[in-house]
């Protein structure tokens, strides 16, 4: 696609209305037909324009950037206000110096290319010298992190050698795309990590104070499909360069895994079905699984990015990845569909979300929860060269709502384990403890969230494809020495063996989406008033015999920089009547939606009895869910009889 940046800001009529000599003066003022006054600076025939604007409410970023309906982003000045505020914040964080190099990339959703136009013009007008845009304008979020961490002027580079000082990522992650759906922008800092809370709060403050932004009145056409290395000079000091989307990310993955081993395993009976959900990750799955590892193209489904994700909701869970789930011999609740012959199914099933950072993992007729997946990767780290070649893991971490399955393994393996608020930026601090703060080195590092996010220290984002290759490596290790004709060890065998050793943490999540914000906040207030601050002994148990023990509100003091984060979730602790085993239910409001509020309820109970490990998680947790919903008065307060999604 070609575009002219000027068109994003000024109509032909408006530009024609400017005085004839407006663009000839080094400094001057011209008026559009509407009477708006803009100052302009001419540099080698290119006009840098300062456009007056006013603050727009509602630009506070959530846990992963700012997400709104795309029509909001398309409103006049909306993108420009946010990006100018972002650049000003980045300059403050850089000691008052303008950034030299920045990456601008998106997940390919609707409005991706138009937003790239606007952002490129603002970056150039502000004096950012090098603007790197991937060929096609599309790049997965973990790939952006890899570029920031690795890419040098020559294109290649080792981890930590990257010269980019940040990345502007156009994504609403797992949220739907297209007209009437979601769009988002997030910022990654100089180590490839999502911006921390101090940065995003300062950004928000600047959106409330902004009075003008800079852009370019005219610029050369830019072809996003141009050959890698093509350069477009936007001003005398600023240029867009089209870069290879794959190189640095592929180098990062090759530093983690033995591609020769995986290639050999792929030709010895292993099979996979990967669902790209029409997001950015599909391009990278094809490059890695097919082009590098030699797997057949039939291993891929929906791996062509589409602006509306093919009308699907690009969230890799049992509900929205239903086609993959069915093809893996599973029912919608994750239990096995016994009517299907398991021997005809792929050995491994996987899915990515819209920007390629989340993952779903399944075996033939067997679903692996994200929390179990993380625990299994931790316990089998010897199968992953990234960890085994460096003496094992120095640290692991999970988000607070994720299950404690990881904690049990970490304790048995004597690995430091951290429990953080939801948001990858908290993991980023731990991974960069030595690099940024001169503190303890927790790398090699493994981390993840229950919301289908898994990652390590190879980048500073969660990485769906990394998790797929980690599972492929675990399977390859488990099948070493298997003779021709013998049945391969599958995902189910590996996970059930793990449960027999450590016990099973039954786990699932209820999402109540699009809840009235006031009603959602009332639910949280009921929990605080009645359960956190109330008298636990006065709480009457329901008919299930599940006993309420206490409730706490999670807060976090970062062990790396000492920063404090409060109100990160409300936990109700229970004791199961029959076994006396512990159980818990976590409530929190999601920060990743674009409209209304999403109440998330996370259910977990521990089960040591192997005879019960085969139960479906939603079935095993039904009584616990009913008791928690009764206590928090969900139906009465929100009017909701059932969750929107159970995962």
C-alpha positions, 0 to 999 in steps of 0.5 A, a space after each residue: 500500500 502507498 500513502 501520502 502522510 499529508 492526506 491524513 491531516 489536511 484536505 486538499 481544500 484546506 491546503 489550497 486555502 493557505 496563503 501562497 507564500 505560507 510554505 516558503 517562509 522558514 517560520 510562519 503562520 497560515 490559516 485553513 479555510 476554517 480559520 484554524 491557525 497553524 505555525 509551520 517550519 520549512 526544511 528542504 521543501 518539507 513543511 513541519 506544521 504545529 497544529 493547535 489542539 485541545 485535550 481529549 478525555 479518556 486517554 488513560 492506558 490500561 494494562 497494555 496500552 490504550 484501547 478504544 473502538 476504532 471509530 474513536 481513534 478515527 476522530 479528529 486529532 485523536 491519534 495525533 494527540 495520543 502520539 504527541 503525548 507519547 513522544 513527549 513522555 518518551 523524551 522526558 524519560 530519555 533525559 530530555 533528548 529526542 529519540 533517535 530510532 523507533 519501531 512503528 508496527 501493528 497487528 494488521 487490524 482495521 485502521 492499521 495502515 492509516 494510523 501508521 501514516 499519522 504516526 510516521 508524520 508526527 515522529 518525523 516532525 518531532 525529529 526522530 531520525 530513524 522510523 523502522 516499519 516492517 514490510 507490510 506494516 505487520 509484526 507480532 508484538 514479540 517480534 517488535 520486542 526482538 527488533 528493539 532488543 537486537 536490531 542494529 544499523 546493519 539489520 542483524 544483532 545479538 540480544 542487547 545490541 539493539 539501537 531502537 529506543 522504543 516501539 509504537 505497537 498498533 494492537 488491541 491484542 485479542 480483541 476483535 477488529 474491523 469497523 465497530 470493533 477495537 483498535 489500540 496503541 501501546 508503547 514498548 521501551 528501550 529494552 523491548 518491554 511494555 511501558 511501566 506505570 510511571 510512563 503510562 501515567 505521565 503519558 496520560 497527564 500529558 494528554 490532559 495538557 496538550 495544546 498542539 502537535 507537530 506533523 508534516 504537511 507533505 511527504 513522499 509516497 511510502 509503499 509498505 510493500 516495498 523491498 526490505 531496505 527501502 528508505 523514504 526521506 520524510 525530512 532532512 533529518 528523518 527517514 522511514 526504513 522498511 525492515 525485515 519483519 522476521 530476521 531479529 525474531 527468528 534469531 531470538 527463537 534460534 537462540 532458544 531452541 535447537 531447530 535441527 532437533 525440531 526439524 528432525 522430530 517434525 519428520 518422524 511422526 510429529 504433527 501439529 495444527 496451528 491456528 493463526 486466527 487471521 492475526 499477525 502471528 500467522 505470518 511468523 508461524 508460517 515462516 518458522 513452522 513451514 519455512 524453517 522446520 519443514 512442516 507441511 502447509 497443511 499444519 496451518 489454518 487461518 494464518 493469513 492476517 485480515 483487518 477484521 480477523 475474518 470476523 472472528 474474535 482472535 482470542 485463543 481460548 476454548 470459546 473463540 478457537 472453537 474450530 481448532 478445539 473441535 479439530 483436536 477432538 475436544 468439546 467446548 468445555 475442554 473435555 475429550 470428544 470420545 466419538 472421535 478416533 484420537 489416532 487420527 488427530 494432530 499430536 499438538 494443537 496451538 493457536 495465536 491471538 491477534 498480535 501473536 503474543 498469546 497461545 492455546 496448547 492442546 494435545 489429541 483430545 486433551 486441553 492444557 490450561 495456560 497455568 498447567 502449561 507454564 508449570 509443565 515448561 518449568 518442570 521440563 526445562 531440560 528439554 529447552 536449550 535456552 534454559 538447559 545450556 545456562 544451568 536451568 532457570 534462575 527465576 519464574 513468575 506468574 500473575 496473581 490470578 494464575 493458578 499455583 501450579 507453577 509455585 509447586 514446581 518452583 518450590 520442588 525445583 528450588 527456583 525463586 517464584 514471584 507472584 505479580 499483578 496482571 500485566 507483562 510490564 511487571 515481568 519485564 522488571 524482573 527480567 531486567 533486574 540486572 540489566 536495568 537496575 544492577 540487581 540480582 539476575 533472574 535470567 534465564 526466566 520463565 513467566 506467564 499469565 492465565 490469560 493464555 500468555 507465556 514467555 521468557 527472557 528472550 524478549 520482553 513480551 509474552 510470545 505465543 510461538 515461543 510457547 509452541 516451540 517449547 512444547 514441541 521441544 518437550 515432546 521431542 525430548 519425551 520421545 527420544 529413543 522411541 523405536 519405529 512403529 512405537 506409539 509416540 508419547 503425547 501431550 496427555 501422557 506428559 500432563 497426566 504424569 505431571 499431575 500424578 507427581 504434583 497434584 492437579 490444580 483445577 482451574 477456569 475463568 468466568 468472564 462477564 463482558 460488557 457489564 455496566 461500569 457502575 454495576 461492576 464496581 458495586 460487585 467489587 465494593 460488595 466484596 470489599 465491604 462484606 468479605 475483605 473488611 467484614 467478619 469471616 466468621 459471620 459468613 454463612 456457607 451454602 449447601 455445598 459445604 464449601 467453607 469461606 475462610 477469608 478474603 484479601 485484596 492483592 497489592 504488590 511491592 516490586 522487588 526490583 525497583 520498590 514501586 507499589 501497586 494496589 487494588 490488583 484483585 480480590 481473593 476469596 479463600 475457601 476450604 473444601 468440605 469433603 477433603 479439606 483442600 484449599 480453594 480460592 476465587 479471584 475477582 478483578 476488573 479487566 483493563 484490556 477492554 474498550 467499552 464497559 467493564 469486564 468482571 473476571 472470576 478465576 476459580 482454582 482448587 487443588 486435588 491430589 487424588 489421581 482418580 479425580 484428575 480426569 474430570 472436566 475443570 468447569 464441572 469440578 469447579 461448579 460448586 465453588 463457582 456457585 458459592 462465590 457468585 452467591 456471596 458476591 451477589 453477581 446476579 442481583 447486582 449485574 443482572 447476569 445469569 451466566 458468564 459471557 465466556 468460560 475458559 
